[in-house]
Each structure stands twice: as C-alpha cells, then as structure tokens.
Amino acid sequence: MFKALSNPHRLDIFLRLASSYAAGTPCGTDAEMCECVGELGRDLSIAPSTVSHHIKELRQAGLIQMERRGRSVECWVDPEMLTTLAMFFSRPIAV
C-alpha cells in the first residue's frame, strides 16, 4: 500500500479521490464520490497511458476500486483502506 503511494503522481491521484469521499457514507454508490479515469490525470502533465498505469497500481494495492459505467471507467477510494490508513497514522508512536 505504501509502495503504491510512494510515487508522487499516484499519491496525487489517490488524494484527489480521497477528497471526494465523505466519511460515514457508502463510497462508490454516489457519482459525486467517483471520478472518471480520464479526469484523474488533469493537471498532472503526464500521458493518459501513464495515468492508467498509476491507477492500475493503486487498484492492485487495494487502495481504489473501479467500475465500468457505459463508456466510462469510474474510480473511488476503498473506504476500508481510508479507515486502515487513518488508524495507522493515529496510533501512538513508541519512543
């Protein structure tokens, strides 16, 4: 999971998706919480094929989910992963 997020472009894509997720609501069922694959690469200054590669890596790491809807492919953050990441970063640090 952290290896997938170590790339700055993948991290940016993940954070864009995570920012559209409203905590406590089911993710992936509301169009407001999803983004089309083509929209995710905007402003990143990378080729669409590279964006697709990054999305594939995020999906294989279990960080996002994807679904084809007509001619579009929509992505959203897996809500369980957000919970896992939040728990990891909120645990006390042993000194």
N, C-alpha and C positions, 0 to 999 in steps of 0.2 A: 504494500500500500504506500509506504513512504518512498520507495524507489520510484513508483509511478508519479508521485507528487514532487519528486526532486527536480524534474525538468520545469523551467520557468513557464513555458507555454502550456504544459499540462496543468500546472498549478493555477494559471490564469483561467483556463477553461473550467476547471473544477470550481474555482471561486465564483465565476460567473453563474454557474448552475446553482451553487450553494446559496448565493444571494437571492435567488428567486424562490427558495424553499422557505415556507412559513412553518416554523416549529409547531408541532402538535397537530398538523393537518396531514392527511394522507398525500404522499408525494406520487406523482406520475399519473394522477387521475384528472388533474386540472391543467388546462392548456397554459395557464399563467405560470406554472411551475416547470414547464418544459421549454426547450429551445430546439429549433431545427438545427441539424448538423451544419448546414450552410451558414447559419447566423453566428455560430460559435466562434468562427475564425475571424470575424470582423475586427479590424484594428490591430491584429496581431502581426501583420506584414509577413505572413508565411503562406505558402502554396496550399490550396484546398486539399491536395493529397497528403500533405504533412499534417494538416488539421485532422484528417481522417485517421492517420496513424496514431496521433495523440489520443484521440477519442477511443480507438481500439485498445490502447494500453490502459486507459482509465477503466474501461469496461472489464478487461481481463483481470484487473486488480480488484474488481468488485466495488469500485467507487461510484460508478454510474450505471444506469440502466438505459436501454434503448428499445424503441419500438417503431416499426414502420407504420405510418398512417397515410395511406394513399401513396402519393409520390414523395412524401417527406419522411425523413427519419428523425424522430424526436428523442432527446436525451434528457435525463433528470438524475439528480443525485439520489443514491440509495439512502433513505432516511436512517436505516440501521447503521450505515457507515458514519453518518454525521454523529450519531449517538456514540459510537465507538471512539471516534476521534475526540469528541468533547470529553468523554470520560478519561481518555488517555492524557489529555492536556490539563485536566482539572485535578488529577491525582497529586498528592503531596510529593515533593521532591525530597529524597533521602540525602542528607548532607553528611 
